[in-house]
């Protein structure tokens, strides 16, 4: 183990929002999706040497793919399938955390 996991969790635990574990997972997923997209937009706007039409076609494709990838899980979450899956993953995470704490506790 490289030691980054507990530090990341400690950082997320200090954040005032979101308070729930599920909210912290969703925040991480949101940032993981949108930070690269924002970087792509900034690159195409400021650094790319392509013409406007090529940049716009790339942005439209990425935007449509992102919308599809965002709408589909949210629709499933509205049906409680995706949320039930994420909540169901908390059990193994809790078990491994307890095991890790017992093993690494001084």
KEBARO-100759 format. One record per residue (C-alpha): x, z, y. Coordinates in steps of 0.05 Angstrom, whole numbers, plus 5000, padded with zeros to 4 digits. Last residue first. Layout:
REM residues N
{{X Z Y}}
...
This chain:
REM residues 106
{{4997 5344 5011}}
{{4939 5297 4998}}
{{4960 5228 4971}}
{{4926 5230 4903}}
{{4864 5268 4924}}
{{4857 5227 4987}}
{{4865 5161 4949}}
{{4813 5182 4897}}
{{4764 5202 4951}}
{{4776 5135 4987}}
{{4768 5096 4922}}
{{4702 5130 4908}}
{{4677 5119 4979}}
{{4696 5045 4976}}
{{4662 5038 4908}}
{{4598 5068 4936}}
{{4599 5031 5003}}
{{4592 4963 4969}}
{{4518 4975 4957}}
{{4508 4981 5032}}
{{4538 4912 5040}}
{{4494 4882 4986}}
{{4432 4917 5012}}
{{4447 4889 5081}}
{{4453 4819 5053}}
{{4387 4823 5016}}
{{4347 4860 5069}}
{{4301 4800 5084}}
{{4324 4804 5156}}
{{4394 4807 5127}}
{{4381 4742 5092}}
{{4361 4710 5158}}
{{4422 4741 5191}}
{{4466 4714 5136}}
{{4439 4643 5147}}
{{4437 4646 5223}}
{{4511 4663 5232}}
{{4542 4612 5185}}
{{4494 4559 5211}}
{{4511 4577 5283}}
{{4585 4576 5267}}
{{4580 4508 5234}}
{{4541 4481 5293}}
{{4592 4509 5343}}
{{4652 4483 5303}}
{{4622 4413 5299}}
{{4604 4414 5373}}
{{4673 4439 5393}}
{{4708 4385 5353}}
{{4663 4332 5383}}
{{4675 4360 5453}}
{{4750 4359 5445}}
{{4749 4286 5421}}
{{4704 4266 5481}}
{{4746 4304 5531}}
{{4811 4269 5514}}
{{4865 4302 5473}}
{{4927 4335 5503}}
{{4905 4404 5482}}
{{4929 4463 5523}}
{{4875 4487 5570}}
{{4806 4468 5545}}
{{4822 4454 5473}}
{{4865 4515 5466}}
{{4815 4560 5501}}
{{4759 4535 5455}}
{{4802 4544 5393}}
{{4822 4615 5414}}
{{4749 4632 5426}}
{{4732 4607 5356}}
{{4790 4647 5326}}
{{4765 4710 5360}}
{{4693 4697 5339}}
{{4693 4701 5264}}
{{4740 4760 5253}}
{{4710 4795 5312}}
{{4640 4791 5283}}
{{4665 4811 5214}}
{{4700 4873 5242}}
{{4639 4891 5282}}
{{4595 4884 5220}}
{{4641 4929 5180}}
{{4641 4981 5236}}
{{4565 4977 5239}}
{{4560 4989 5164}}
{{4604 5051 5172}}
{{4557 5077 5225}}
{{4578 5098 5295}}
{{4586 5030 5328}}
{{4606 5048 5381}}
{{4646 5107 5407}}
{{4709 5081 5374}}
{{4752 5136 5344}}
{{4731 5119 5272}}
{{4752 5046 5283}}
{{4823 5069 5300}}
{{4825 5116 5240}}
{{4800 5059 5196}}
{{4855 5014 5221}}
{{4907 5068 5210}}
{{4881 5083 5140}}
{{4887 5009 5121}}
{{4955 4995 5153}}
{{4995 5039 5105}}
{{5028 4981 5068}}
{{5000 5000 5000}}
